[in-house]
């Protein structure tokens, strides 16, 4: 069983790296922004944004932050919401 951990770990790292490389090379103008918002006060508690390879796993990271923030703010996880928007920037934008 222990002999399977190393090949499985390497395989998972390669898949994640391939996703970042794919987004960087083929989708450099695709951007995403994810916010963690308190539904009742409309306060933005966390923002994460990236384009190309940087937009890989932004939504998952925002969900993790929502979970962590729910414990830090003594609020219910149901009070928080993750909202993500995606867009394609023009070639002249940097």
N, C-alpha and C positions, 0 to 999 in steps of 0.2 A: 504494500500500500504506500509506503514512504517513497518508493521508487517512482511513483506516478506524480508526486507533487511537483518536482522540478520540471518535467516536460509540460505539464499542464500549466504551470505558472508562465513558462516561456511562451507557450501558445497564446495565452490570454494577453500577455504584453505585446506580442506581435499583432494581434487583432486590433488592439487599442491604437497602436502606432500606425497601422494601416489606415485606420479611420481618420486620424489626424493628417496623414500624408495625402489621402484622397481629398479631404476638404481643402487642404492648402493648395494642392495642385490644380484640381478641377473646379473648385467652387470658391475662389478667393474673394469674390464680391458678395457672397451670401453672408449676411450678418444676422445676429440674434441678440436680443436683450431680455434678460429675465429679472423680474423684481419679486421680492417677498413683501407683501402688503398686508397691513392690518385692515381687515374688512370693515371694521367699525369706525376707525379714525382716518382711514385712507392714507395713513403714514407709510412711507416706503422705508422698510427696515434694512433691506439689502438689495444691491444691484450688481449684476454681473453681465458683461457685454463683450462680444468678440466677433471677429470676421474671419472667414476662411477656416484655418485649422484651429483658431482660438474658440470657435463656437461649438466645439465638440464637448458634450456633456454639461453644457451650461444649465440646462433645466434640472438635471440630476443634482448638480451642486447647489442650486437654489432650493431644491426640496430638502436637502440635507441641512442647509442653513435655517430653513423654516422650522425644522424639527429642533435644532439646537437653540434657536431663538425662543421657541415656545417654553423651553425649560428655564432660560435665562430671564425672561420677562415675567415669569409667573403667570403666563396667560395660557389659554387653551390652544392647542394646535388647530382647532376648528376656527379660531379667530384669524388665522393667517391664511393667505392665499398666494400662490405662485402664478404670476402672469408673465407670459413670454410673447414677444413679438419678433417677427422675422421680416427682413427686407433685403433688397439687392441694391447695393450702392453703385452709382455710375462710375465709369472708368476714370473720370477726371477727379473724383473725390479721393482723398487720401486718409 
